[in-house]
Amino acid sequence: MTAKPAPLVSTAQPEDYFQLLKPRVMSLVVFTGFTGLVAAPGDVNLLVGAIAVLCIAVGAGAAGALNMALEGETDALMRRTRGRPVAAGRVRKNDAMAFGMILSLFSVMLLGMNTNWLAGGLLALTIAYYAGFYTLLLKRRTPQNIVIGGAAGALPPVIGWAAATGGAPWQAWLLFLIIFLWTPPHSWALALYSAGDYAKAGIPMMPVARGAKSTRLQILIYSLIFVPVAVAPALVGMGGWIYLAVSAAGGLGFLGLAARLWRSRAGEAPDKAEAVGREAALYDVRAEAKPARNLFAFSILYLMALFAALLVEHLTGATPLSF
């Protein structure tokens, strides 16, 4: 199956262009970027902060639009993505590309002119890294694609911090590291029950290239590294008791699910939608794949909870822990 040919006259609706922005991904990017802005020391002008968050959101949407423009034919081969606007032929590739380029230029220039050019440069790097380096070079060439490419999704809190202070100290990069290390277990859990899709599209995700057993082990190893790093802000003066409780309790849950997944047979058989060749919801999987689905779902909640705890503490002026 290939992408449907786009009509000579565009029939795209406004909601199609909204979907180009990958709103679900954008919401997480905005949330982590806003947390970096608030967690940075000092006070931020309300208008400047609002512009910074807007630019991070628009920049994330621009990267999503460029990714869909470049990935239209590949997306059409996968059940999870074949309904996207370019893959389904509702938006022409050139239109999606132009849309993404305009939003990229707008977001980077507005952020640079209203905050500082370090923040603007980091936003430009994020867009170029995701749309260019990850989409065009990494995704089809290495099973480590999501590991290396994960840097793009981990940069928003650094951008927010830079927008607030004009700098990017180690504290901002600790937030980056949390998201960077979270990405492989999160993405590979999804890949374990979508491996048939990736294989059909020729994308060497870890379960396709190295097999399900190796992927489950690597998820466990990354989880063992990720959880202590996720707790670290409470130990270095960035978080308080709320953050410590959320990161520790959630981390134990994350490790428990990762260990259960490691002991399972997830990814060793096609999911039930693949078996009968029908559409399926993201969480509609066969019993053997449920440990992968559960870790995937919990990983989203855990990351949101980490940044929510940090956000609440800084907004309420809670005193960070000191050891």
N, C-alpha and C positions, 0 to 999 in steps of 0.2 A: 504494500500500500504506500502511495506517495501523496504528497500534499496536493489538495485540489487546486487546479489552476485558478488564479484570481481573475475575476471578471474585468473586462476592459474599463467599465465604469464602476467605481467603488460603490459597494452596497453596505459598507461598514456603518454600524450604529455607534453612538457615543459609548455604550457599554463595552463595545469591542476594544476601543482605545483605552478604556479604563482597565480592562483585563490585560492589556499589554503591559501595564505597570506592575503586574504580579502583586496585587494588593495584600495578599496574605504574607508574602515575604516582606513587602514594604512595611507592614505594621510592626514586625519584629525589629527591622532595621531602625525605624523611627524610635521605637521604645528604647533600644540599647543606646542609640545616639543621644536621646534626651537624657538618659541616665548619666552618660558621660558628661554632658553639659552641666547637669545639676551637681554631680559629685565633685566637679572641679572646684578648687578653692576660690573664694571671692564671690562678689555679687555680679550678676549679669543683668544688663538692661532688659526689661521685659520684651520690648520690640525687637531688639537684637537677637534675643533667645528664640523668639517666635520665628524670625526670618531664618535662623540657623536650622531649626527643626524642619521648616518648610523646605529648605534647600536639600537637607539630607533625604527627605521623603521624595522630592522630585528627582534627585540624583539616583536614588534607588530605583525609582520607576523608569528612569531613562535607561539604566543598565538592563532592567528586565525587558524593555521594549527592544533594545538592540540584540539581546540574547534571543528573543523570539524571532526577530527578523532573520538572524543568522541560522537559527535552528529549525526553521519551518518544516523542511523535508524530514528531518530526523524526528521532530515532535509528532509528525503524522504517522509514524511507525509504532508509536507507543500508546497503549490504552490510556495511560494517565495524562498524556499531553496532547492527544490528537484533536481535542476539542478547542485548543487554543486558537486565537483569531487568525494567525498566519497559517498555521497547520491546516485549519479547516477551510481556508480560502476566503474568509470574510474580510481580511485586511491584506492588501498587497505588500510584498516584502519591501519594496522601495518606500512605500508609505510608512511602514513601521520603522524602517531605518531612519527616514527623515524625522519622524516624530521623536525617536530616541536621541538623535543628534541635537535637535533643537532644545529638548529638555536638558540634555547634558550641558550644553553651552549656557543656557539660562541659569541652571542651578549653580554651576561652578562660578560664573561671573558674579552672580548676586551674593553668594556666600563670601567670595573673596573681597568684594567691595564693601560689604556691610560688617564683616567681622575681621578677618585677616587672611593673608594669602597662604599661610600654612594650612589652615582649614580648607581653603579652596583647592589647594594643590592636593591634599589628601583625598578630597572628594573626587577630583579628576582622576587620581591614581586608582581609586576604588572602581570607578566606572570603566576605565580602560583595562584594568586588571581582569574584571569579570567578563566584560563583553569581548575583549581581545585575547588576552593571555589564556584565560580559562576556557572560554567557549571555542575559540579557533585553534588553540595549540594543545592544551592539556587534555581536554575531555575525551578525545578519541585516540590519544597516544599513550596514556599510562593509567594503570589502575590506581595510582596515587593522585589522580586528578582532583579528587575532592579534598585531599589533604593539603596539597599545594594551593589549590584554588580557594580553599576556605579562608585565606587571608582577606579576600575581598569582603566577605560577610562579617569578618571580625573587626574591620576598621571603623565602623560608625561611632563607637564610644570614644575612640581616639579623635575623630573629627569633632565630636561634640565638645570634648575637653579642649581641643585646640581653639575652637570657636570662642570658648569662654575665657581662655587665658592667653592665647597666642603661643602656647607651648604644648609639648607632648612628653611629659615626664614618665618615669617608669610606672607610676600608678595607672596612667592611662593604658600603657601597654600590658599591664596585668589584666585589665578588663578585656583587652584584645586577646590575650592568651587563653582566657576562659572560653571565649567563643570559638577560637581556633581549635582548641582541644576537644570541644564539644561536638564539632562538626563531623568528624569521622564516625564515631559511634552512632550519631543521629542519622546520618545519610546512609551508612552501610546497613543499618537496621531496615530502613526502607528498601534498599537495594536487594536485601535478602528475599523479600517477597515480591520484588518486581524484576528479578533477574532475567526472566524470559523477555520482558520488554526491552531491557538494555541489550541483551544478546541480539534480538531482532534488529535493533537500530545500529548495531555495530559499535556500541560504547563499552569499553573495557572496564566497567565497574568491578570492584574487587570480587564479588561473588562470581562474575563471569570469567574473570581472568585467573583467579586463584582458587576458586571453589568456595562452597558454603562453609566447610569446616575451618579453613584458614581465616575466612572473614569473621566468623564467630570468635575465634581466638584473638584476632586483632582488635575487635570491638572490646573484648574484656581487657586487653592490655591498655588500650587508650582510656578506658573508663577508670582503670586503676591510677592512671596519671592525671586524668582530668579532675576527679573529685577532690584530691588534696589541693589542687590549684584553685578550684572553685571555693574552697574554704579559706584560702590564703588571705583575702581582703580583711577578714575579721582578725587576723593575726598580725597585720602590718599597719594598723591604725586607719583603715579605710571603712570598716564596718563595725557595727555594734552587736549587742546581744541578739537582736532580731535576725540580723544577717547570719550570725554564727549558728543560731538554731535552725534557720531555713536551710542553710548550706550543708550543715552536718546531717540533719535528718533526711533531707532530700537526697544527699549524696549516698547515704546508706541504702535508700530505696533504689537509686540508680545502679549502685553496685550489685544489689540483689537481683535486679532484673537483667543486668549484664551477665551475671553468673548463671542465671537460669537459661538465658539465651545460649550461652556457651555450651551448656549441657544438653541443649535441645537438638533437634534435627531440622531446624528452620533453614529454608533455602535449598533443601535437598530434593524438593519436588515442586512442580509448578503450582501456583495458587489456583484456587478453584475457578476463578474467572478465566485464567489462561487455559485451563483444562477444557473448558467448553467454549472458549473463544468469544466471551461476551464482555460487555462493559461491567466494571465493578467500582464500588466506592473505595476510597483510599484505605479504609480499615476493614474491608470485606476480604478476609483471608481464610484459608483452610486451617484446621486445628494445629497442624505442625508448625505453621508460621506465626502463631499467636504470640510466642515470646518475642519475636522480632517486632511485631506490630505494637506490643505493649511497651517495649523500650522506646520505640520511635515516638509514640504518643507521650510517654512520661518525660522524655528528654525535652520536648517543647515546654511542658509545664514547669520543669525544673529550671530551665534557663530563664523563663519569664519570672519565676519566683525569686531567683537570685537577684535579678536586676530590679524587681519590684521592691524587695527588702532594702536594697541599697538606696533606691530612690526615696522610699518612705523615710528612712533614717536621715537622709540629708535634707529632705524637705521639712522635717519636723525638728531638726537641730539635735538629734540624738547624739550622745557622746560616744565616739568610737572607742573600742576596746584598746587597752594598752597593756602589753605584756613585757 
